[in-house]
Amino acid sequence: KNEVEQSPQNLTAQEGEFITINCSYSVGISALHWLQQHPGGGIVSLFMLSSGKKKHGRLIATINIQEKHSSLHITASHPRDSAVYICAVPNTGNQFYFGTGTSLTVIP
Amino acid sequence: NAGVTQTPKFQVLKTGQSMTLQCAQDMNHEYMSWYRQDPGMGLRLIHYSVGAGITDQGEVPNGYNVSRSTTEDFPLRLLSAAPSQTSVYFCASRDGTHSYFGPGTRLTVT
């Protein structure tokens, strides 16, 4: 059983479309992280959030602690958004549970 | 700041060889960790450290050793490489808000 489940696994969108990636988790958490891994392999931390919503440019992350669910939205998607998006939640120690990622391809 | 640096970027080993993957960060972060990433499995924690002189095992520690003699450096040692250790390895450090990942080391064990 995975503590963190992401959906969809793969997503293809046309440029300009609104994109939603979902993350559900089964453990109690203090915060949730969204990471972005580019085709070259580098991983960047996008958001850490513990409640409500955060926005950075065209990226919006929301979390519902009661429902144990988070979403990552991309508005006006662009080919440079093509990447793998990974949801991660910390456990009670110092470790993370990672989702297996959502591979996003945005077509011009 | 250079952030988190890792060397080498690529490495090929023969079964039984040993090597050390280097990781350094210049952000004065106490928490550092090593992950491996395999297709379809996501990132898995190998070892982590919450400060100089303190290390602990993660989810998949077998076959790997770590040490943390300084805040900046957190090397990962493969004692006797096995084909099952073929993977991409990421080092990361963390502050209270974000995790910072190194560029990764692609290791192949033949």
Backbone of each chain as ProteinMPNN parsed JSONL, in Angstrom:
{"seq_chain_A": "KNEVEQSPQNLTAQEGEFITINCSYSVGISALHWLQQHPGGGIVSLFMLSSGKKKHGRLIATINIQEKHSSLHITASHPRDSAVYICAVPNTGNQFYFGTGTSLTVIP", "coords_chain_A": {"N_chain_A": [[0.856, -1.187, 0.0], [0.612, 2.149, -0.91], [1.583, 5.069, 0.739], [1.253, 7.508, -0.371], [-0.586, 8.576, -3.058], [-0.758, 9.397, -6.451], [-2.497, 11.03, -9.1], [-3.3, 11.967, -12.467], [-1.173, 9.259, -13.712], [0.109, 9.768, -16.084], [-0.079, 12.549, -18.262], [-1.244, 14.391, -20.942], [-1.403, 17.48, -22.492], [-2.788, 20.237, -24.331], [-1.154, 23.219, -25.264], [-1.88, 26.0, -23.231], [-4.023, 24.922, -21.886], [-5.795, 24.268, -18.801], [-4.494, 22.622, -16.059], [-4.722, 19.887, -13.819], [-3.328, 18.129, -11.164], [-3.511, 15.454, -8.956], [-3.17, 14.489, -5.494], [-3.311, 12.091, -3.039], [-3.155, 11.092, 0.349], [-2.339, 8.875, 3.059], [-1.401, 9.149, 5.584], [-1.04, 10.936, 8.689], [-0.183, 14.335, 8.547], [2.056, 17.169, 8.757], [2.697, 18.919, 6.802], [2.744, 19.251, 3.231], [4.589, 18.52, 0.292], [5.253, 19.71, -2.979], [7.055, 18.715, -5.78], [9.111, 19.296, -8.674], [10.335, 17.613, -11.442], [12.524, 17.945, -13.997], [12.97, 17.035, -17.494], [15.723, 16.708, -17.809], [16.445, 15.701, -15.385], [16.878, 17.112, -13.011], [15.65, 18.138, -9.804], [13.249, 20.214, -8.362], [11.987, 22.047, -5.658], [8.689, 23.001, -5.37], [6.448, 23.831, -3.817], [5.689, 24.052, -0.33], [3.097, 23.201, 1.721], [0.742, 23.581, 4.321], [-1.843, 24.151, 4.812], [-4.824, 25.356, 3.204], [-4.145, 27.348, 0.411], [-1.56, 27.961, -1.991], [0.173, 30.144, -4.204], [2.211, 30.499, -7.05], [3.251, 32.281, -9.536], [2.046, 30.795, -12.416], [1.341, 28.534, -11.158], [-0.609, 26.778, -8.819], [-1.217, 25.541, -5.637], [-3.218, 23.491, -3.624], [-4.572, 22.336, -0.512], [-6.388, 19.982, 1.407], [-6.674, 19.207, 4.517], [-8.383, 17.67, 6.108], [-9.584, 15.923, 4.294], [-7.356, 14.703, 3.368], [-5.967, 15.363, 0.972], [-4.453, 16.831, -1.852], [-4.042, 19.236, -4.451], [-2.391, 20.148, -7.461], [-2.355, 22.811, -9.579], [-2.016, 24.037, -12.872], [-2.151, 26.918, -14.627], [-2.925, 28.158, -17.893], [-1.164, 26.442, -19.464], [2.151, 25.6, -20.628], [4.609, 24.468, -23.008], [7.086, 24.39, -21.641], [6.36, 23.629, -19.142], [6.358, 20.949, -19.123], [7.148, 18.1, -17.427], [7.963, 15.937, -14.643], [5.825, 15.738, -11.943], [5.913, 15.613, -8.498], [4.526, 14.479, -5.522], [5.014, 14.807, -2.041], [5.076, 13.676, 1.322], [5.91, 14.24, 4.719], [6.854, 11.849, 7.234], [6.358, 10.931, 10.697], [8.889, 10.971, 11.591], [11.94, 11.929, 10.233], [11.592, 11.501, 7.585], [10.426, 11.139, 4.18], [7.438, 10.297, 2.453], [7.021, 9.478, -0.867], [5.094, 10.177, -3.773], [4.714, 8.408, -6.898], [4.843, 10.075, -8.977], [3.642, 12.333, -11.543], [3.669, 12.392, -14.923], [3.872, 14.995, -17.058], [3.096, 16.224, -20.218], [3.146, 18.917, -22.32], [1.793, 20.001, -25.225], [2.701, 21.983, -27.997]], "CA_chain_A": [[0.0, 0.0, 0.0], [1.367, 3.383, -0.959], [1.067, 6.121, 1.601], [0.961, 8.662, -1.22], [-1.059, 8.181, -4.386], [-0.951, 10.514, -7.359], [-3.214, 10.773, -10.345], [-3.025, 10.747, -13.217], [0.251, 8.92, -13.838], [0.576, 10.459, -17.284], [-1.031, 13.571, -18.68], [-0.85, 15.16, -22.114], [-2.304, 18.627, -22.622], [-2.47, 21.238, -25.339], [-0.704, 24.496, -24.696], [-2.966, 26.881, -22.83], [-5.026, 24.23, -21.075], [-5.722, 24.26, -17.337], [-4.084, 21.266, -15.684], [-4.838, 19.534, -12.402], [-2.701, 16.885, -10.712], [-4.039, 15.163, -7.629], [-2.359, 13.719, -4.563], [-4.005, 11.646, -1.836], [-2.211, 10.463, 1.264], [-3.046, 8.119, 4.106], [-0.768, 9.372, 6.879], [-1.224, 12.278, 9.227], [0.971, 15.128, 8.151], [2.102, 18.582, 9.124], [2.829, 19.702, 5.574], [2.893, 18.466, 2.008], [5.495, 19.163, -0.657], [5.19, 19.424, -4.405], [8.352, 18.808, -6.435], [9.079, 19.23, -10.133], [11.548, 17.02, -12.001], [12.593, 18.228, -15.414], [13.473, 15.92, -18.31], [17.151, 16.504, -17.565], [16.617, 14.963, -14.137], [16.954, 17.96, -11.835], [14.431, 18.218, -8.99], [13.073, 21.518, -7.742], [10.865, 22.113, -4.736], [7.755, 24.04, -5.805], [5.624, 24.314, -2.708], [5.377, 23.323, 0.887], [1.903, 23.816, 2.286], [0.112, 22.858, 5.432], [-3.283, 24.447, 4.796], [-5.294, 26.347, 2.246], [-3.704, 27.473, -0.974], [-0.404, 28.796, -2.29], [0.256, 30.463, -5.631], [3.492, 31.02, -7.511], [3.117, 32.423, -10.981], [0.899, 30.062, -12.96], [1.158, 27.321, -10.358], [-1.42, 26.924, -7.61], [-1.331, 24.3, -4.881], [-4.224, 23.521, -2.564], [-4.566, 21.158, 0.341], [-7.502, 19.792, 2.321], [-6.112, 18.317, 5.531], [-9.409, 16.725, 6.575], [-9.785, 14.898, 3.27], [-6.031, 14.162, 3.03], [-5.893, 15.501, -0.475], [-3.87, 18.059, -2.367], [-4.021, 19.376, -5.906], [-1.494, 21.118, -8.087], [-2.972, 23.323, -10.796], [-1.203, 24.882, -13.75], [-3.005, 27.692, -15.516], [-2.313, 28.538, -19.177], [0.016, 25.567, -19.543], [3.138, 25.899, -21.66], [5.515, 23.314, -23.172], [8.164, 24.346, -20.642], [5.84, 22.993, -17.927], [6.514, 19.498, -19.273], [8.027, 17.617, -16.364], [7.301, 15.021, -13.716], [5.45, 16.432, -10.721], [5.959, 14.621, -7.43], [3.945, 14.862, -4.241], [5.762, 14.175, -0.956], [4.618, 14.015, 2.662], [6.836, 13.751, 5.737], [6.263, 11.035, 8.287], [6.573, 11.515, 12.024], [10.333, 11.12, 11.775], [12.519, 12.899, 9.309], [11.58, 10.885, 6.265], [9.329, 11.487, 3.302], [6.803, 9.364, 1.543], [6.9, 10.117, -2.166], [4.309, 9.601, -4.84], [5.55, 7.976, -8.024], [4.955, 11.174, -9.922], [2.758, 12.51, -12.702], [4.448, 12.861, -16.068], [3.08, 15.95, -17.83], [3.614, 16.691, -21.508], [2.326, 19.986, -22.891], [2.073, 20.043, -26.663], [2.47, 23.348, -28.53]], "C_chain_A": [[0.889, 1.233, 0.0], [0.733, 4.412, -0.048], [0.666, 7.35, 0.807], [0.576, 8.159, -2.609], [-1.265, 9.434, -5.221], [-1.763, 10.079, -8.56], [-3.326, 12.065, -11.146], [-1.529, 10.432, -13.216], [0.873, 9.659, -15.005], [-0.505, 11.415, -17.746], [-0.449, 14.309, -19.881], [-1.874, 16.263, -22.31], [-1.847, 19.498, -23.78], [-2.042, 22.518, -24.632], [-1.902, 25.386, -24.386], [-4.003, 26.224, -21.934], [-4.743, 24.39, -19.587], [-5.495, 22.817, -16.901], [-4.253, 21.071, -14.185], [-4.171, 18.188, -12.163], [-3.111, 16.676, -9.263], [-3.11, 14.292, -6.807], [-3.222, 13.373, -3.349], [-3.015, 10.913, -0.944], [-2.967, 9.846, 2.43], [-2.46, 8.358, 5.491], [-1.103, 10.77, 7.376], [0.002, 13.105, 8.964], [0.899, 16.53, 8.738], [2.187, 19.462, 7.893], [3.016, 18.753, 4.404], [3.765, 19.253, 1.04], [5.136, 18.768, -2.078], [6.567, 19.697, -5.014], [8.157, 18.716, -7.943], [10.413, 18.655, -10.604], [11.544, 17.196, -13.504], [13.177, 17.052, -16.184], [14.96, 15.661, -18.122], [17.449, 15.829, -16.252], [16.621, 15.814, -12.889], [15.617, 18.081, -11.125], [14.402, 19.559, -8.279], [11.864, 21.454, -6.821], [9.977, 23.28, -5.147], [7.032, 24.679, -4.63], [5.801, 23.421, -1.495], [4.146, 23.989, 1.469], [1.281, 22.93, 3.337], [-1.383, 23.146, 5.52], [-3.573, 25.378, 3.632], [-4.668, 26.248, 0.874], [-2.445, 28.324, -1.036], [-0.325, 28.981, -3.796], [1.656, 30.981, -5.924], [3.435, 31.068, -9.022], [1.877, 31.705, -11.469], [0.605, 28.776, -12.188], [0.364, 27.64, -9.1], [-1.48, 25.562, -6.931], [-2.359, 24.493, -3.782], [-4.117, 22.249, -1.742], [-5.803, 21.164, 1.226], [-7.048, 18.752, 3.339], [-7.123, 17.261, 5.967], [-9.607, 15.586, 5.586], [-8.478, 14.242, 2.845], [-5.819, 14.185, 1.514], [-5.294, 16.852, -0.837], [-3.943, 18.054, -3.881], [-2.991, 20.408, -6.316], [-2.136, 21.518, -9.407], [-1.947, 24.146, -11.568], [-2.163, 25.608, -14.682], [-2.217, 28.066, -16.773], [-1.032, 27.748, -19.412], [0.865, 25.873, -20.774], [4.051, 24.684, -21.81], [6.639, 23.255, -22.146], [7.688, 23.807, -19.295], [5.986, 21.477, -17.978], [7.569, 19.007, -18.294], [7.279, 16.526, -15.62], [7.051, 15.789, -12.424], [5.244, 15.388, -9.621], [5.401, 15.222, -6.158], [4.716, 14.132, -3.138], [5.205, 14.619, 0.385], [5.611, 13.468, 3.677], [6.116, 12.831, 6.707], [6.623, 11.643, 9.64], [8.048, 11.666, 12.352], [10.855, 12.203, 10.869], [12.503, 12.392, 7.877], [10.363, 11.347, 5.487], [8.743, 10.243, 2.675], [6.599, 10.105, 0.23], [5.859, 9.405, -3.021], [5.226, 9.213, -5.99], [5.591, 9.011, -9.141], [3.905, 11.156, -11.008], [3.597, 13.103, -13.814], [3.554, 13.72, -16.961], [3.816, 16.311, -19.114], [2.646, 17.729, -22.042], [2.749, 20.175, -24.339], [1.79, 21.443, -27.197], [1.26, 23.386, -29.449]], "O_chain_A": [[1.807, 1.347, 0.812], [-0.482, 4.608, -0.052], [-0.164, 8.142, 1.253], [1.321, 7.414, -3.246], [-1.866, 10.407, -4.766], [-1.723, 8.922, -8.98], [-3.436, 13.144, -10.564], [-0.718, 11.245, -12.771], [2.013, 10.117, -14.933], [-1.696, 11.128, -17.634], [0.685, 14.788, -19.845], [-3.079, 16.007, -22.296], [-0.676, 19.495, -24.157], [-2.518, 22.84, -23.544], [-2.824, 25.504, -25.193], [-4.785, 26.92, -21.286], [-3.606, 24.616, -19.173], [-6.211, 21.908, -17.321], [-3.968, 21.965, -13.389], [-4.427, 17.223, -12.883], [-3.065, 17.598, -8.449], [-2.364, 13.47, -7.339], [-3.792, 14.258, -2.712], [-2.139, 10.198, -1.431], [-4.088, 10.245, 2.745], [-2.972, 7.824, 6.475], [-1.409, 11.669, 6.592], [1.122, 12.626, 9.14], [-0.158, 17.005, 9.153], [1.792, 20.627, 7.933], [3.4, 17.597, 4.577], [3.695, 20.48, 0.972], [4.76, 17.626, -2.341], [7.163, 20.753, -4.799], [7.182, 18.142, -8.428], [11.48, 19.136, -10.224], [10.678, 16.669, -14.202], [13.807, 16.173, -15.597], [15.415, 14.525, -18.257], [18.586, 15.42, -16.013], [16.388, 15.294, -11.798], [14.569, 18.122, -11.77], [15.387, 19.985, -7.676], [10.838, 20.871, -7.171], [10.446, 24.412, -5.262], [7.01, 25.9, -4.476], [6.028, 22.216, -1.606], [4.138, 25.2, 1.69], [1.297, 21.703, 3.247], [-2.106, 22.451, 6.233], [-2.694, 26.087, 3.142], [-4.665, 25.185, 0.253], [-2.268, 29.267, -0.264], [-0.702, 28.098, -4.567], [2.217, 31.778, -5.173], [3.554, 30.048, -9.702], [0.774, 31.973, -10.992], [-0.298, 28.023, -12.553], [0.622, 28.627, -8.412], [-1.761, 24.552, -7.575], [-2.374, 25.515, -3.097], [-3.634, 21.221, -2.216], [-6.217, 22.207, 1.731], [-7.041, 17.555, 3.051], [-6.769, 16.1, 6.172], [-9.777, 14.431, 5.978], [-8.493, 13.313, 2.038], [-5.536, 13.166, 0.883], [-5.587, 17.873, -0.214], [-3.91, 16.999, -4.514], [-2.751, 21.396, -5.623], [-2.425, 20.669, -10.25], [-1.126, 24.854, -10.985], [-2.901, 24.976, -15.437], [-1.003, 28.264, -16.723], [0.05, 28.321, -19.543], [0.372, 26.335, -21.802], [4.251, 23.943, -20.847], [7.101, 22.164, -21.812], [8.499, 23.554, -18.404], [5.759, 20.798, -16.976], [8.723, 19.436, -18.326], [6.123, 16.225, -15.919], [7.96, 16.414, -11.878], [4.505, 14.418, -9.791], [5.759, 16.333, -5.768], [5.037, 12.953, -3.292], [4.897, 15.795, 0.575], [6.106, 12.352, 3.518], [4.926, 12.999, 6.974], [7.14, 12.758, 9.703], [8.419, 12.395, 13.272], [10.263, 13.277, 10.761], [13.316, 12.813, 7.054], [9.403, 11.874, 6.05], [9.444, 9.27, 2.401], [6.072, 11.217, 0.209], [5.756, 8.179, -2.995], [6.379, 9.64, -6.045], [6.296, 8.835, -10.134], [3.351, 10.111, -11.35], [4.166, 14.185, -13.669], [2.593, 13.223, -17.548], [4.998, 16.656, -19.098], [1.457, 17.451, -22.199], [3.907, 20.469, -24.634], [0.753, 22.028, -26.885], [0.922, 24.444, -29.981]]}, "seq_chain_B": "NAGVTQTPKFQVLKTGQSMTLQCAQDMNHEYMSWYRQDPGMGLRLIHYSVGAGITDQGEVPNGYNVSRSTTEDFPLRLLSAAPSQTSVYFCASRDGTHSYFGPGTRLTVT", "coords_chain_B": {"N_chain_B": [[25.234, 31.343, -3.698], [26.057, 27.917, -4.108], [24.272, 25.935, -3.689], [23.121, 22.62, -3.595], [25.551, 20.339, -4.323], [26.697, 17.63, -6.292], [28.899, 14.96, -6.955], [30.255, 12.14, -8.728], [28.66, 13.023, -11.912], [28.032, 10.958, -13.59], [28.653, 7.448, -13.424], [30.25, 4.368, -13.893], [30.442, 1.175, -12.633], [32.066, -1.916, -11.821], [30.712, -5.021, -10.681], [31.164, -5.525, -7.246], [33.075, -3.563, -6.869], [33.977, -0.627, -4.982], [32.834, 2.669, -4.102], [32.553, 6.227, -3.571], [29.973, 8.527, -3.42], [29.848, 11.943, -3.69], [28.524, 14.671, -1.792], [27.621, 17.986, -1.197], [26.615, 20.93, 0.544], [25.99, 24.432, 0.744], [24.364, 25.92, 2.345], [24.062, 25.821, 5.003], [22.357, 23.914, 6.093], [20.87, 21.728, 8.417], [19.629, 19.276, 7.988], [20.191, 16.578, 5.859], [20.006, 14.296, 3.102], [19.994, 11.152, 1.323], [18.743, 9.796, -1.653], [17.485, 7.235, -3.781], [16.417, 6.805, -7.13], [14.299, 4.94, -8.998], [12.885, 3.526, -11.964], [9.35, 3.742, -12.03], [9.141, 3.552, -9.282], [9.489, 5.778, -7.763], [11.072, 8.169, -5.527], [13.276, 6.903, -3.115], [14.29, 6.762, 0.237], [17.592, 6.498, 1.359], [19.668, 6.973, 3.353], [19.807, 9.342, 6.05], [20.576, 12.504, 7.637], [20.479, 14.481, 10.534], [22.149, 16.364, 11.418], [25.603, 17.322, 11.98], [27.582, 14.545, 12.722], [25.442, 12.891, 13.214], [23.582, 10.307, 11.956], [21.142, 8.322, 10.192], [19.213, 5.433, 9.241], [17.321, 5.034, 6.235], [14.697, 4.012, 4.127], [15.835, 2.103, 2.388], [18.579, 1.071, 3.184], [20.54, -0.916, 2.923], [23.733, -1.982, 1.892], [24.859, 0.449, 1.654], [26.779, 3.094, 3.115], [27.014, 5.974, 5.259], [28.382, 9.096, 6.397], [28.726, 11.968, 8.52], [30.65, 14.292, 8.998], [30.945, 16.999, 8.88], [28.819, 19.929, 8.692], [28.476, 20.629, 6.052], [29.079, 18.479, 4.286], [28.089, 15.28, 3.03], [28.759, 12.357, 2.346], [28.079, 9.407, 0.388], [28.642, 6.02, 0.571], [29.27, 3.212, -1.396], [29.693, -0.043, -0.646], [30.274, -2.56, -1.765], [29.664, -2.845, -4.85], [26.611, -3.724, -6.484], [24.616, -5.053, -9.178], [21.942, -4.416, -8.617], [22.086, -1.966, -7.514], [22.204, -0.159, -9.502], [21.066, 2.876, -10.516], [19.57, 6.168, -10.193], [20.948, 8.587, -8.184], [20.128, 10.892, -5.698], [21.087, 13.615, -3.759], [19.981, 15.573, -1.04], [19.142, 18.577, 0.732], [17.561, 20.302, 3.462], [15.568, 23.018, 4.566], [13.339, 24.743, 6.774], [11.275, 25.109, 5.023], [11.613, 24.344, 2.3], [12.866, 21.68, 0.216], [16.052, 20.991, -1.169], [17.551, 19.821, -3.971], [20.327, 17.977, -5.23], [21.963, 17.666, -8.477], [21.971, 15.024, -9.214], [23.297, 11.663, -9.574], [24.057, 9.384, -11.977], [24.275, 6.057, -11.781], [25.706, 3.101, -12.933], [25.945, -0.33, -12.565], [27.78, -2.989, -13.564]], "CA_chain_B": [[25.248, 29.982, -3.143], [26.063, 26.852, -5.096], [23.167, 25.027, -3.412], [23.552, 21.252, -3.322], [26.371, 19.827, -5.413], [26.964, 16.189, -6.263], [29.838, 14.409, -7.931], [30.244, 12.531, -10.145], [27.342, 13.021, -12.568], [27.859, 9.617, -14.152], [29.662, 6.5, -12.971], [30.04, 2.955, -14.203], [31.229, 0.321, -11.747], [31.915, -3.363, -11.95], [30.236, -5.679, -9.468], [32.183, -5.721, -6.22], [33.861, -2.352, -6.641], [33.425, 0.336, -4.033], [33.032, 4.053, -4.481], [31.879, 7.225, -2.751], [29.288, 9.637, -4.071], [30.048, 13.131, -2.869], [27.44, 15.64, -1.711], [27.933, 19.134, -0.354], [25.677, 22.065, 0.472], [26.561, 25.639, 1.353], [23.249, 26.692, 2.899], [24.084, 25.595, 6.446], [21.202, 23.107, 6.485], [21.177, 20.612, 9.295], [19.076, 18.025, 7.467], [20.595, 16.135, 4.535], [19.526, 12.946, 2.844], [20.299, 10.499, 0.054], [17.648, 9.046, -2.242], [17.664, 6.634, -5.086], [15.203, 6.881, -7.941], [14.223, 3.857, -9.963], [11.653, 3.655, -12.771], [8.108, 3.221, -11.475], [9.17, 3.395, -7.825], [9.632, 7.046, -7.065], [12.267, 8.388, -4.724], [13.326, 6.131, -1.867], [15.312, 7.287, 1.13], [18.638, 5.536, 1.699], [20.135, 7.407, 4.67], [19.653, 10.767, 6.27], [21.317, 13.059, 8.764], [19.851, 15.685, 11.08], [23.202, 17.275, 11.846], [26.947, 16.738, 11.99], [27.774, 13.459, 13.669], [24.201, 12.125, 13.423], [23.017, 9.724, 10.741], [20.166, 7.27, 10.452], [18.833, 4.683, 8.047], [16.031, 5.277, 5.63], [13.9, 2.871, 3.689], [16.646, 1.12, 1.656], [19.962, 1.385, 3.543], [21.497, -2.013, 2.786], [24.751, -1.826, 0.858], [25.326, 1.841, 1.654], [27.185, 3.727, 4.369], [27.148, 7.418, 5.22], [28.966, 9.764, 7.554], [28.475, 13.418, 8.488], [31.66, 14.886, 9.871], [30.722, 18.446, 8.852], [27.473, 20.307, 8.249], [28.425, 20.817, 4.607], [29.32, 17.296, 3.46], [27.342, 14.064, 3.383], [29.096, 11.371, 1.322], [27.412, 8.092, 0.381], [29.601, 4.995, 0.161], [28.833, 1.888, -1.807], [30.752, -0.877, -0.097], [30.581, -3.599, -2.749], [28.569, -2.537, -5.767], [25.834, -4.814, -7.07], [23.744, -4.558, -10.26], [20.693, -3.864, -8.058], [22.328, -0.578, -7.115], [22.075, 0.687, -10.679], [19.988, 3.803, -10.188], [19.954, 7.574, -10.131], [21.057, 8.955, -6.769], [19.979, 12.316, -5.411], [21.343, 14.14, -2.43], [19.113, 16.723, -0.785], [19.162, 19.199, 2.05], [16.236, 20.87, 3.723], [15.339, 23.957, 5.653], [11.988, 24.57, 7.281], [10.264, 25.355, 4.003], [11.831, 23.662, 1.031], [13.972, 20.747, 0.008], [16.937, 21.381, -2.262], [18.125, 18.597, -4.493], [21.467, 18.002, -6.116], [21.631, 17.34, -9.873], [21.861, 13.577, -9.399], [24.393, 10.837, -10.087], [23.545, 8.184, -12.651], [25.227, 4.976, -11.524], [25.453, 1.805, -13.569], [26.813, -1.402, -12.061], [27.735, -4.083, -14.541]], "C_chain_B": [[25.259, 28.96, -4.259], [24.891, 25.911, -4.879], [23.703, 23.666, -3.01], [24.332, 20.756, -4.536], [26.644, 18.347, -5.201], [28.024, 15.86, -7.304], [30.017, 12.925, -7.679], [28.813, 12.6, -10.691], [27.028, 11.64, -13.123], [28.975, 8.729, -13.623], [29.265, 5.107, -13.401], [30.984, 2.147, -13.323], [31.07, -1.129, -12.159], [31.43, -3.916, -10.61], [31.399, -5.904, -8.5], [33.048, -4.509, -5.951], [33.182, -1.483, -5.603], [33.659, 1.739, -4.563], [32.258, 4.951, -3.525], [31.254, 8.284, -3.644], [29.388, 10.835, -3.136], [28.821, 14.04, -2.916], [27.865, 16.762, -0.776], [26.872, 20.199, -0.534], [26.276, 23.234, 1.248], [25.485, 26.524, 1.969], [23.125, 26.515, 4.411], [22.851, 24.819, 6.939], [21.65, 21.955, 7.369], [20.768, 19.277, 8.65], [19.59, 17.766, 6.055], [20.183, 14.691, 4.359], [20.016, 12.462, 1.49], [19.091, 9.677, -0.375], [18.164, 8.309, -3.471], [16.333, 6.657, -5.821], [15.275, 5.82, -9.011], [12.904, 3.952, -10.714], [10.451, 3.018, -12.083], [8.066, 3.137, -9.968], [9.276, 4.71, -7.079], [10.931, 7.133, -6.295], [12.184, 7.557, -3.444], [14.524, 6.58, -1.036], [16.303, 6.192, 1.512], [19.126, 5.792, 3.128], [19.856, 8.891, 4.807], [20.43, 11.184, 7.505], [20.627, 14.334, 9.223], [20.889, 16.655, 11.632], [24.536, 16.56, 11.854], [27.059, 15.699, 13.095], [26.573, 12.574, 13.889], [23.691, 11.619, 12.087], [22.028, 8.639, 11.122], [19.766, 6.625, 9.131], [17.469, 5.115, 7.552], [15.366, 3.974, 5.25], [14.749, 1.753, 3.087], [18.127, 1.311, 1.95], [21.005, 0.317, 3.206], [22.447, -1.794, 1.612], [25.346, -0.438, 0.791], [25.741, 2.27, 3.06], [27.242, 5.23, 4.181], [27.886, 7.882, 6.473], [28.687, 11.256, 7.418], [29.438, 14.077, 9.465], [31.539, 16.405, 9.907], [29.285, 18.726, 8.44], [27.374, 20.292, 6.73], [28.395, 19.506, 3.814], [28.58, 16.059, 3.966], [27.606, 13.005, 2.308], [28.353, 10.054, 1.518], [28.399, 7.069, -0.179], [28.898, 3.71, -0.229], [29.975, 0.936, -1.47], [31.226, -1.928, -1.091], [29.44, -3.563, -3.76], [27.931, -3.801, -6.342], [24.956, -4.237, -8.176], [22.448, -3.944, -9.754], [20.859, -2.421, -7.591], [22.418, 0.364, -8.311], [20.851, 1.578, -10.495], [20.475, 5.229, -10.413], [19.889, 7.989, -8.665], [20.97, 10.473, -6.623], [20.323, 12.576, -3.952], [20.445, 15.358, -2.246], [19.393, 17.292, 0.589], [17.853, 19.959, 2.224], [16.314, 21.94, 4.791], [13.892, 23.791, 6.099], [10.909, 24.641, 6.211], [10.423, 24.482, 2.774], [12.933, 22.626, 1.141], [14.763, 21.201, -1.211], [17.69, 20.132, -2.701], [19.375, 18.88, -5.312], [21.061, 17.553, -7.509], [21.549, 15.847, -10.142], [23.137, 12.941, -9.92], [23.769, 9.599, -10.7], [24.595, 7.103, -12.54], [24.777, 3.705, -12.214], [26.454, 0.802, -13.028], [26.67, -2.604, -12.989], [28.264, -5.391, -13.943]], "O_chain_B": [[24.547, 29.115, -5.252], [24.538, 25.158, -5.786], [24.617, 23.561, -2.192], [23.814, 20.76, -5.653], [26.801, 17.881, -4.073], [28.034, 16.423, -8.399], [29.941, 12.484, -6.532], [27.864, 12.262, -9.983], [25.874, 11.212, -13.119], [30.096, 9.187, -13.401], [28.105, 4.71, -13.291], [32.185, 2.412, -13.281], [30.07, -1.516, -12.764], [31.703, -3.351, -9.551], [32.461, -6.399, -8.877], [33.693, -4.433, -4.905], [31.977, -1.584, -5.372], [34.562, 1.972, -5.367], [31.412, 4.483, -2.764], [31.914, 8.861, -4.508], [29.058, 10.752, -1.954], [28.165, 14.161, -3.951], [28.402, 16.515, 0.304], [26.303, 20.356, -1.614], [26.963, 23.058, 2.254], [25.67, 27.734, 2.101], [22.178, 27.011, 5.022], [22.368, 25.037, 8.05], [22.66, 21.3, 7.112], [21.482, 18.28, 8.76], [19.452, 18.607, 5.167], [20.028, 13.951, 5.331], [20.401, 13.253, 0.628], [18.494, 8.958, 0.426], [19.141, 8.71, -4.103], [15.267, 6.542, -5.216], [16.195, 5.801, -9.829], [11.908, 4.412, -10.157], [10.53, 1.884, -11.61], [7.062, 2.696, -9.409], [9.158, 4.729, -5.854], [11.79, 6.258, -6.409], [11.148, 7.519, -2.779], [15.628, 6.752, -1.553], [15.913, 5.103, 1.933], [19.007, 4.93, 3.999], [19.692, 9.604, 3.817], [20.877, 10.358, 8.3], [20.236, 15.167, 8.405], [20.534, 17.66, 12.248], [24.594, 15.335, 11.746], [26.684, 15.939, 14.242], [26.643, 11.612, 14.654], [23.399, 12.408, 11.188], [22.067, 8.105, 12.23], [19.955, 7.193, 8.056], [16.591, 5.504, 8.322], [15.462, 2.971, 5.957], [14.425, 0.578, 3.254], [18.877, 1.682, 1.047], [22.204, 0.595, 3.202], [22.029, -1.468, 0.501], [26.228, -0.17, -0.023], [25.139, 1.867, 4.055], [27.489, 5.713, 3.076], [27.995, 7.157, 7.462], [28.44, 11.746, 6.316], [29.085, 14.379, 10.605], [31.985, 17.036, 10.866], [28.611, 17.85, 7.899], [26.319, 19.981, 6.177], [27.744, 19.437, 2.772], [28.465, 15.832, 5.17], [26.756, 12.781, 1.446], [28.044, 9.645, 2.637], [28.925, 7.242, -1.278], [28.053, 3.19, 0.499], [31.093, 1.099, -1.959], [32.426, -2.159, -1.242], [28.389, -4.171, -3.554], [28.601, -4.79, -6.639], [24.588, -3.063, -8.125], [21.905, -3.043, -10.393], [19.874, -1.74, -7.306], [22.68, 1.555, -8.145], [19.734, 1.086, -10.338], [21.629, 5.464, -10.773], [18.884, 7.761, -7.992], [21.643, 11.226, -7.327], [19.904, 11.852, -3.049], [20.183, 16.089, -3.201], [19.826, 16.581, 1.496], [17.136, 20.222, 1.259], [17.023, 21.8, 5.787], [13.284, 22.761, 5.809], [9.759, 24.276, 6.458], [9.44, 23.938, 2.269], [13.796, 22.681, 2.016], [14.199, 21.732, -2.168], [18.371, 19.481, -1.909], [19.465, 19.897, -6.001], [19.932, 17.104, -7.707], [21.093, 15.446, -11.213], [23.942, 13.573, -10.603], [23.046, 8.856, -10.036], [25.674, 7.206, -13.124], [23.626, 3.285, -12.097], [27.66, 1.049, -13.03], [25.582, -3.153, -13.167], [28.297, -6.413, -14.628]]}, "name": "protein", "num_of_chains": 2, "seq": "KNEVEQSPQNLTAQEGEFITINCSYSVGISALHWLQQHPGGGIVSLFMLSSGKKKHGRLIATINIQEKHSSLHITASHPRDSAVYICAVPNTGNQFYFGTGTSLTVIPNAGVTQTPKFQVLKTGQSMTLQCAQDMNHEYMSWYRQDPGMGLRLIHYSVGAGITDQGEVPNGYNVSRSTTEDFPLRLLSAAPSQTSVYFCASRDGTHSYFGPGTRLTVT"}
